[in-house]
């Protein structure tokens, strides 16, 4: 196998990246190689010899690639994603002693416009969460997916990969293996624990009827197979679309934003939120502080004597 195939395996097995992330990184590296090796445009990237790949991984060529992406009107976020993928590839090659250093490190990256995360307030979702749960498994599963994502901040891939054995109701914790093979524990509040117990009862009855060899995955498809990421996406969108008061994007990641924002607005410190979300960098968590500031402005308008009419 060539270094590209080895790199893909490294992302899947060692780094435990999601299939979507592996594809994004592979596509980004492939895009660079099509730029750097125009004579190989019509060939599969896996067919490009390692020596040719290593030859074009140079600072000047990568800087030219950045200009090429800007000329193609790719936004700063996409350009930086491509550079991150290329940097990860180069770091891998350095570890394999195939490159002396990472040439991407010296590249100046374009500044991205700050995008504030959208979120739903607990009040907006209260009626949905307070509504009774059906004993019909698909309905109970759909409700539990939204409930769990909003109450724990799990990523969609983490929810799809969750197993019943990952949940310890005696200790009120969920054990998660997240990005980069990092393990973290997420606490479960009493109200969520009660809902999980009810859900597991319905799930067990369904599994006994549908599955000859029941899976231990927490979420199952209507046929009794393990849930997958796209199903989580689709069911979240379906459930949230049924709430008339909500608008905008309706995705698992919005529920993750909502979880983090609710914690911050209720006094949780930023480091604790970072650990629960599984962020490797504090900068990724600090984006939620804008929501706390918005709440502070509302408190100011209500409570400060000079702000009232």
C-alpha positions in Angstrom: 0.0 0.0 0.0 1.0 3.6 -0.6 1.4 6.4 2.0 -2.1 7.7 1.1 -3.8 4.4 1.9 -1.7 4.0 5.0 -2.8 7.5 6.1 -6.4 6.7 5.6 -6.1 3.6 7.7 -4.3 5.7 10.4 -7.2 8.1 10.5 -9.7 5.2 10.8 -7.9 2.9 13.3 -5.5 5.0 15.3 -7.2 8.4 15.4 -10.7 6.8 15.3 -12.1 9.6 13.0 -15.6 9.3 11.8 -16.1 8.0 8.2 -17.2 11.6 7.2 -14.0 13.1 8.6 -11.9 10.5 6.9 -13.5 11.2 3.6 -13.2 15.0 4.1 -9.4 14.6 4.8 -8.9 12.2 1.9 -10.7 14.4 -0.5 -8.7 17.5 0.7 -5.4 15.8 0.2 -6.6 14.5 -3.2 -7.6 18.1 -4.2 -4.0 19.3 -3.4 -2.4 16.4 -5.4 -4.6 17.3 -8.4 -3.3 20.8 -8.2 0.3 19.9 -7.6 0.5 17.1 -10.1 -1.7 18.2 -13.0 -0.4 15.4 -15.2 -2.1 13.0 -12.8 -5.5 14.7 -13.0 -7.3 11.7 -14.4 -5.7 9.1 -12.2 -6.9 7.8 -8.8 -4.9 9.4 -6.0 -4.1 5.9 -4.7 -2.2 5.2 -7.9 0.2 8.1 -7.5 3.7 6.9 -6.5 4.9 7.9 -3.0 8.0 9.6 -4.4 5.9 12.0 -6.4 3.7 12.8 -3.5 6.6 13.5 -1.2 8.3 15.7 -3.9 5.3 18.1 -4.0 4.9 18.5 -0.3 6.9 21.7 -0.2 6.2 25.1 1.2 6.2 27.0 -2.1 3.8 24.5 -3.7 1.4 24.5 -0.8 1.5 28.4 -0.7 0.6 28.3 -4.4 -2.2 25.9 -3.6 -3.7 28.3 -1.1 -3.7 31.0 -3.8 -5.4 28.5 -6.2 -8.2 27.8 -3.7 -8.8 31.6 -3.2 -8.9 32.0 -7.0 -11.6 29.3 -7.0 -13.6 31.5 -4.6 -13.4 28.9 -1.8 -14.3 30.5 1.6 -11.7 30.8 4.3 -13.2 28.0 6.4 -12.9 25.6 3.5 -9.3 26.7 2.7 -8.4 26.1 6.4 -10.1 22.7 6.4 -8.0 21.7 3.4 -4.8 23.0 5.1 -5.7 21.1 8.3 -6.1 17.9 6.4 -2.8 18.5 4.5 -1.1 19.3 7.8 -2.4 16.1 9.4 -1.1 14.2 6.4 2.3 15.8 6.6 2.6 15.2 10.4 1.8 11.5 9.8 4.6 11.4 7.2 7.0 13.1 9.6 6.2 10.4 12.2 6.9 7.8 9.5 10.2 9.5 8.9 9.2 10.1 5.2 9.3 13.9 5.6 11.9 15.9 7.5 9.3 18.4 8.7 5.8 19.6 8.2 5.8 22.3 5.4 2.2 23.4 6.2 3.3 24.9 9.5 4.8 28.0 7.8 1.7 28.7 5.8 -0.3 31.8 6.7 -4.0 30.8 6.9 -6.8 33.1 5.9 -8.9 34.6 8.7 -12.4 33.2 9.0 -15.5 35.2 9.9 -16.6 34.3 13.4 -19.8 32.4 13.3 -21.8 32.3 16.4 -23.5 29.0 17.2 -27.2 28.7 17.0 -29.1 27.1 19.9 -32.5 26.3 21.3 -33.4 27.4 24.8 -34.7 24.8 27.4 -38.0 26.8 27.4 -38.4 26.3 23.7 -38.1 22.5 24.1 -39.9 22.1 27.4 -43.3 21.2 25.9 -41.6 18.6 23.7 -39.7 17.0 26.5 -42.7 17.1 28.9 -45.0 15.3 26.4 -45.7 11.6 27.2 -43.5 8.9 25.6 -45.1 6.2 23.5 -44.5 2.5 24.0 -44.0 2.2 20.3 -40.2 1.7 19.9 -39.5 4.0 16.9 -41.3 6.8 18.7 -39.6 6.2 22.0 -36.2 5.9 20.3 -36.7 9.2 18.4 -37.6 11.0 21.6 -34.7 9.5 23.4 -32.2 10.6 20.7 -33.3 14.3 21.0 -33.4 14.0 24.8 -30.0 12.5 25.2 -28.3 14.9 22.7 -29.8 17.9 24.5 -29.0 16.6 28.0 -25.4 15.4 27.3 -24.0 17.3 24.3 -23.0 14.1 22.6 -21.8 14.3 19.0 -24.0 12.5 16.5 -21.4 9.8 15.8 -21.0 9.3 19.6 -24.8 8.8 19.9 -24.8 6.3 17.0 -21.9 4.3 18.5 -23.3 4.3 22.1 -23.9 0.9 23.6 -26.1 0.0 26.6 -22.9 -1.1 28.5 -21.6 2.5 28.2 -24.3 3.7 30.5 -23.8 3.1 34.3 -27.1 4.0 36.0 -25.7 3.1 39.4 -23.0 5.8 39.1 -25.2 8.0 36.9 -22.5 8.3 34.1 -22.1 7.7 30.4 -18.7 6.5 29.1 -17.8 7.9 25.7 -14.9 7.3 23.4 -14.7 10.5 21.4 -12.5 12.1 18.8 -8.9 11.1 18.8 -9.8 7.9 20.9 -10.2 10.1 24.0 -12.4 8.7 26.8 -14.6 10.9 28.9 -17.4 10.5 31.5 -20.6 12.5 31.2 -22.8 12.8 34.3 -26.5 11.8 34.1 -29.1 13.8 36.0 -31.9 11.9 37.8 -34.6 13.0 35.3 -32.5 11.7 32.4 -31.8 8.4 34.2 -35.5 7.8 34.7 -36.1 8.4 31.0 -33.3 6.0 30.1 -34.8 3.3 32.3 -38.1 3.6 30.6 -36.5 3.7 27.1 -34.4 0.5 27.9 -37.6 -1.3 28.9 -39.2 -0.5 25.5 -36.0 -1.2 23.6 -35.6 -4.6 25.3 -39.2 -5.6 24.3 -38.6 -4.5 20.8 -35.2 -6.3 20.6 -36.8 -9.5 21.8 -39.4 -9.4 19.1 -37.2 -8.2 16.2 -33.7 -9.5 16.8 -32.5 -13.1 16.8 -29.1 -11.9 18.1 -29.9 -8.7 19.9 -27.3 -6.0 19.5 -26.1 -4.0 22.5 -26.2 -0.7 20.6 -28.3 1.8 22.5 -30.1 3.0 19.5 -31.5 0.5 16.9 -33.1 0.9 13.5 -36.7 -0.2 12.9 -35.2 -3.5 11.7 -33.2 -4.0 14.9 -29.8 -3.1 13.5 -27.4 -0.6 15.1 -28.3 3.0 14.3 -26.0 5.0 12.0 -25.0 8.7 11.8 -27.3 9.6 8.9 -30.3 8.1 10.7 -29.5 10.2 13.8 -29.4 13.3 11.6 -32.7 12.4 9.9 -34.6 11.6 13.1 -33.4 14.7 14.9 -34.6 16.8 12.0 -38.0 15.0 11.9 -38.5 15.4 15.7 -37.5 19.1 15.9 -39.6 20.0 12.8 -42.6 18.8 14.7 -42.1 21.7 17.2 -43.9 24.7 15.7 -42.1 27.3 17.8 -38.6 26.3 16.4 -37.0 27.6 13.3 -33.6 27.5 11.6 -31.2 24.5 11.4 -32.4 21.4 13.2 -29.4 19.1 13.6 -27.7 17.1 16.3 -25.0 19.7 16.4 -27.5 22.4 17.3 -28.6 20.3 20.2 -24.9 20.1 21.3 -24.7 23.9 21.0 -27.9 24.2 23.1 -26.5 21.9 25.8 -23.3 23.9 26.1 -25.1 27.3 26.1 -27.6 26.1 28.8 -24.7 24.9 31.0 -22.9 28.2 30.6 -26.0 30.4 31.3 -26.7 28.4 34.4 -23.2 29.0 36.0 -21.1 26.1 34.8 -17.4 27.1 34.4 -15.9 27.0 30.9 -13.3 24.3 31.8 -16.0 21.9 33.0 -18.0 22.4 29.8 -14.8 21.8 27.8 -14.3 18.4 29.5 -18.0 17.3 29.1 -18.0 18.3 25.4 -14.7 16.5 24.8 -13.0 19.5 23.2 -9.2 19.3 22.9 -8.9 23.1 22.8 -10.4 25.7 25.1 -10.8 28.0 22.1 -13.5 25.6 20.7 -15.5 26.0 23.9 -15.1 29.7 24.3 -17.4 30.4 21.3 -20.3 29.7 23.7 -19.5 32.6 25.9 -21.3 35.0 23.5 -24.6 33.4 24.6 -23.8 34.1 28.2 -23.0 37.7 27.3 -26.4 38.0 25.6 -28.1 36.8 28.8 -26.1 39.3 30.8 -27.4 42.1 28.5 -30.9 41.0 29.2 -30.3 40.9 33.0 -28.8 44.4 32.7 -31.8 45.7 30.9 -34.1 44.2 33.5 -32.2 44.9 36.7 -30.1 48.0 36.3 -31.9 51.2 37.4 -30.4 53.3 34.6 -31.4 50.8 32.0 -35.1 50.8 32.9 -37.5 53.5 31.6 
